[in-house]
Amino acid sequence: MDIRQRLLAAFDLEHKDHLAAIRNALRDAEATGDAPDLVDIHRRAHSLKGAARAVDLPEVEAISHRLEAAFIAVQKGEIPLDPASVGVVRRSLDAIEDLVAWSLQGGDPVETAGVLADLDALAAGRSGGSVPAPSPAAARAAVRRPPAQRDRAADADSAALVRIAAQGLERLSETASALLPEVEAQAGLGEQLRTMRREWRALDRAWRHLRVQIGRGVRADAGAGADALPSALDGRGALPALMAFERRFRALGGALDSAHRSHDRLLWSMRRWGGGLQQDMRRLRMLPAENQLSGLGRMVRDISRAEGKEVEVDVRGLEVEADRTVLQRLKDPILHIARNAISHGIETPAERLALGKRPAARVTIAASVEGARLRLRIEDDGRGLDRAAILRKAAERGLIDAADLSTGAEMPQERLTEFLFHPGFSTAAQTTELAGRGMGLAIARREVERLQGNLTIADRADGGTAVTIEVPLSLLSQRLVFVLVQDQTLAIPSADVVRLRTASAQSLFSGTGTPMTRIGDEEIPVTSLAALLGMEAPVVPSAERGLSLVVVRAGDRRLALAVDRFVATRETVVTAAEETGLDSGRYLGTVLMDDGGPALVLNIPGLMPLPGSTLPAPARPAEEATPARAHILVVDDSITTRTLEKSILEAHGYRVTLCVDGREALERLSEGMEVGLIISDVEMPRMDGFALLQAVKADKRLEEIPVILVTSRASDEDRERGLRLGADAYIVKTRFDQNELLAGIRRLL
């Protein structure tokens, strides 16, 4: 990096500090009616001019020079600091910010003629004088050198940087992340070795006891040592065999000890170096948010100008770091949200003045890190959510009954805002280039969910709207809390977990009909995770056993989930929900367990009931009758597929039995097992799905059982064959959609 590049990097930080200080001073003056510190503002404009000259940014120098002259005139009383003057100053500050971004990152050139003309008109029209001539460098403002030309020499001479393809970095990152479950699998192997050592010690004790028994049953040689085997056995040839057995037995014990010591050493080394590699890869991918989001201010201003609105953009917290891929994929959702705010929420300058607001609206984009999550909050001080318009549109589209319009004022805001995410839902009176199609928020939420995050909308206390996006800092791996619920292992992102605790059922108290627990000074509602997922709530535990509670959070809300027990906490890679056909509203995705089967990762914000909803009880009385549940037989030779299907079905209240192939399924059915429906793969060993289907439909006792084939065989011939043999539904795995499967099950049952 040459000296100019270093100067530009320093100027990037310096100019942001100056711009933020001037903007804050003007904003505070508007809010309080007090005069701003004009001496400090003038000093900062002067510093900007000098710094811009030092890094050869003549356009920035020219604007700063005119700003400095304007503030001098204000100090002398020649120019009033009225809303019109402040508007010119704000546009000048925006232009400086855009010019610096263009200089560092490239993009479309920034038009400055209008800003310079406004500043000249301000000075000439108000003070009757002329603006002092800028320096020769500023006079050459029209001559630009693209950033690519400026940086070419620096790139050629820099030996400290290495350029690599993004695709290669992604593959390397995936490889590093894949090491994590392998290391944990090695830890499981260590436990197996410990079990083998315990078994060997038990055998050793049994062998010593056996030797004593042999010694008592046969007269020992008087000259033999206490530990020797009786020589009377020697005549029968048993002594050499027993001595050989003991030698091999002792050698096995030594080998086990050696293998266990070697495994522990290798596991320690794998954890150290594998963990180090994963952390290094994570750091390599982590970038300041500014690297990808620094141009948001300019983009939002461009959108607002196209809409004929005046917007002041305040971007904060971009020094926080997150995964490069996460930041790249967040840019479009943020722009969709900004377009929506400008089109629907922000008024025109005339409308704002009529409402007693300042003409320039304010959009704030704030980034922060909370635990292992990146939080982005996009706020505006516009008109806020139009509850009546949203309800009318929801009624038009059949999302609510027309009769509900009269009680719409009582509808919880979380339910109201859910309508905004329906594709095609828009309250705009007419469709424009930027808004009216009703797709922006739906696209934004879908992309955020693909990042295993969540997006929420709420009214601001001071008027306007606030949109909050929360996503993992990195998609390489996440720390998860594993819990057991009705023999299912489920995972919860640790970022959503406040704490784990055990409480007796008697310690819960009722709060407006909902069981509550007290943690510190906070009263938190309690519900059963099983019941929340559509499963059967557990039986009330005995007083001495207690409830295992996972206290989770979504935004400002807290909820205690009762589970069967806590299993473990570990860091692992999450496969996104969209890759496995899961409902992203309930699940973030899956992780592989040590046995090769998947565990579902819960989406806590998506599972959180709406405020005012009736929560399922954390447990049910022991004497309460268990409701009958439909019994489904799942047949698949893939442990991953059948475990995933079992998890989905049980989460929706079905009872599930698993079989590894058609022959085992047919044997279970022949033994008298009663099922309401069969879900079968096609390609399986011993007996495939077509043969199983044919056998079921040929049996008078079984022919009425509906059969759904779920297979990767997508050809028309295979589909026709399955339907011809009597399949009630045929679902192709390559486009497997759990909602399609569940809809088919509900139809057939």
FENFEN-V729560 format. One line per field, one symbol per residue. phi: phi as a letter, one per 20 degrees, with the letter a starting at -180 (. if undefined). A space follows every 50 residues. Layout:
phi=???
This chain:
phi=.ffffffffffgfffffffffffffffffffeneffffffffffffffff ffffdmdffffffffffgffffffgfnfcfeegfffffffffffffffff fffednofgeedgffffffffffffeemddegfffgfffeffeddggfff efffffefdedcecfgfffffffffffffgffffffffffffffffffff ffffffffffffffffecfffgefffeffgfffffenefgffffffffff ffffffffffffffffffffffffffffffffffefcggfgddfefgfff ffffffemcdcddcdcmfefdbfgfffffeffgfffffgffffddeefgf ffffeneffefcdddddbdcmdceddcddcdeenfegfffffffffemfc fgffffdffefgffffffffefgnebeffbedfdboemdgffffffffff emcbcccbfefenoccdddccffbefacecdecdclmdedccgffeeead bdcfffffceclndgccdcmeddcfcbefgffeneefffgffgfendedd edcbmeecbedecfaedacbebedeggffdmefffdceqcceefeneedf dfefgfefffgnfeefffbcffefffffcfddddcaeeffffffffffff fdneeccdceaffffffffffofeceaddcfdebfmbeffffgffffeeg fdfeffcdedbeedfffffffffffofebcdeffcgcffffffffffee
